[in-house]
């Protein structure tokens, strides 16, 4: 396909995707990809999480369930001062900006990305983390302090002996944890208790059939193999595989694979094998 024709196709996909999304937001048509879930379902959980008591409604799969670390709730606490509609709009704007920066705005026409924008989840920002994290390891603090296991991507740095990037990833994560614990240590105990209570909770998802520890181990092995073989595609695939729950929208992390930014990301020479 010629470059001109591809630009036209991308433009058409972008218009079609946003047209469908806006029509669903305005309730002109039903959002058929996720019936029964209102727009901003996941952003609502971030918005209502009280930093002093974020886990009182944290039951996996229920409305308002907040399961990320206390750090995330503390950092997003200013969002609670805004009306939910404005907070949701800002969250979606950040996700759309990430798509634009990665030069994959046209992927809005595909179901996982549409679902992410409708629900206001975090997986598009994970895709951004993967791209940016190849240069600035500190970006990996986002998955490590939210869903935790998708941080398996840092295995790439360990295997390739990219100690500076690995150090930034772990150092930024540890630094934020220390500051958060100093602010309120009790919520960290609550978080660990919440994770324990939700462990093994079934949502009848395909990912429930394989224990998280097994999937995370497979993801780490895949990323490690990719690091030896210089196969960067293993990073987003490993991140998806290691999701605590592989929601359909989680596949939005794979937009990395078609991002020109990803293809031109800085790549350090391998020091292994």
Protein Blocks (a to p, Z undefined) as FASTA:
>chain_A
ZZklmmmmmmmmmmmmmmmmmmmmnomaccfklghiaghklmmmmmmmcfklmmlmmcgh
iahiafbdfklmmmmmmmmmpcfklmmmmmmmmmmmmmmmnopmmmmmpmklmmmmmnop
aklmmmmmmmmmmmmmmlmmmmmmmnommmmmmmmmmmnopaklmmmmmmmmmmmmmmmm
mmommlmmmmmmmmmmmgopaehiaklmpcfklmmmmmmmmmmmmmmnopaklmmmmmmm
mpmbacfklmmmmmmmmgmklmmgccdddfeZZ
